[in-house]
Amino acid sequence: MCDELGDEAMMTAYVEEAGHTSLCSAATGAGCSDKEKAFIETWKAKGKADVDAQVTRLQGMTAGKMTADLKTWLNQRMAILSQFQKEKTEL
């Protein structure tokens, strides 16, 4: 394990943030926190236009100043919404 990142949770958070990825599966809920699961429940019934609008809104927020926790939550939401975008495009 890397000394700079400390434990496994920090390493996972770093990789997810740097790679703009998430271990959370919007389709199954596997690897998702309770907060992410609640977000998924809110957004899975929404249409593509709503999801696209939310992605645009969140992308606009990325340049703003925020705490590390809020930045992590923003990235988690973006990852979930990008899964929904792919799913709704394929339909």
Backbone torsions as a table, in degrees:
resi	resn	phi	psi	omega
1	MET	NA	145.8	-178.5
2	CYS	-71.6	132.8	-179.9
3	ASP	-69.7	-32.7	-177.7
4	GLU	-66.2	-37.8	-175.6
5	LEU	-93.2	-9.2	173.7
6	GLY	77.9	-97.2	-174.2
7	ASP	-105.8	178.3	-177.0
8	GLU	-63.8	-36.8	-179.7
9	ALA	-63.9	-41.1	177.9
10	MET	-66.3	-39.6	179.3
11	MET	-64.2	-45.1	179.3
12	THR	-61.6	-45.2	179.7
13	ALA	-61.1	-41.3	179.7
14	TYR	-64.1	-47.1	-178.6
15	VAL	-63.0	-42.2	179.2
16	GLU	-63.5	-42.9	-179.1
17	GLU	-69.3	-47.3	-177.5
18	ALA	-66.9	-36.2	-178.4
19	GLY	-93.2	0.4	-176.9
20	HIS	49.7	47.3	179.4
21	THR	-126.5	176.5	177.1
22	SER	-151.2	145.5	175.5
23	LEU	-83.1	-6.1	-178.5
24	CYS	-79.3	126.5	177.0
25	SER	-98.7	115.9	179.8
26	ALA	-66.4	-28.1	-178.0
27	ALA	-73.0	-39.5	-174.7
28	THR	-112.8	-19.4	-175.7
29	GLY	82.9	1.3	179.9
30	ALA	-68.8	134.4	178.2
31	GLY	78.2	9.5	-176.6
32	CYS	-100.3	145.2	173.3
33	SER	-78.0	170.1	177.6
34	ASP	-61.5	-37.6	179.0
35	LYS	-63.6	-43.7	178.4
36	GLU	-65.6	-40.5	178.9
37	LYS	-62.3	-39.8	177.3
38	ALA	-64.9	-40.1	178.1
39	PHE	-63.6	-42.7	178.8
40	ILE	-60.3	-45.1	179.6
41	GLU	-59.8	-38.6	179.9
42	THR	-66.4	-38.9	-170.3
43	TRP	-100.2	-12.2	-174.8
44	LYS	-68.9	-25.1	-179.8
45	ALA	-89.5	-8.8	-177.5
46	LYS	-75.4	155.1	179.5
47	GLY	-80.8	170.5	-178.5
48	LYS	-59.8	-39.6	-179.8
49	ALA	-62.2	-41.6	178.5
50	ASP	-65.1	-43.6	-179.9
51	VAL	-64.0	-44.9	179.0
52	ASP	-61.1	-41.0	178.5
53	ALA	-63.7	-40.2	179.5
54	GLN	-67.8	-40.3	177.6
55	VAL	-60.9	-44.7	178.8
56	THR	-60.2	-43.0	178.8
57	ARG	-61.8	-46.3	-178.8
58	LEU	-67.6	-37.1	177.1
59	GLN	-61.5	-36.1	176.7
60	GLY	-66.1	-26.0	-179.3
61	MET	-82.2	-17.8	-173.5
62	THR	-62.5	-29.2	-178.9
63	ALA	-79.8	-16.8	-177.9
64	GLY	-74.0	162.0	178.1
65	LYS	-81.6	136.0	178.1
66	MET	-158.1	164.1	178.1
67	THR	-70.9	164.6	179.7
68	ALA	-61.1	-38.4	179.3
69	ASP	-64.1	-42.7	179.4
70	LEU	-68.1	-37.1	177.5
71	LYS	-64.3	-41.5	177.7
72	THR	-61.9	-44.8	-179.7
73	TRP	-64.9	-39.1	177.0
74	LEU	-61.1	-45.1	179.3
75	ASN	-64.6	-37.5	178.5
76	GLN	-64.7	-43.1	178.6
77	ARG	-64.4	-41.0	179.1
78	MET	-61.9	-41.3	-179.9
79	ALA	-64.8	-41.7	179.1
80	ILE	-65.6	-46.5	-178.8
81	LEU	-65.1	-34.4	177.8
82	SER	-66.1	-33.2	174.6
83	GLN	-64.8	-40.9	177.8
84	PHE	-66.0	-38.3	178.7
85	GLN	-61.1	-45.4	179.3
86	LYS	-62.5	-44.9	-178.2
87	GLU	-62.7	-44.7	-176.2
88	LYS	-75.2	-23.9	175.8
89	THR	-74.2	-36.2	-178.2
90	GLU	-71.9	-21.2	-178.5
91	LEU	-72.0	NA	NA
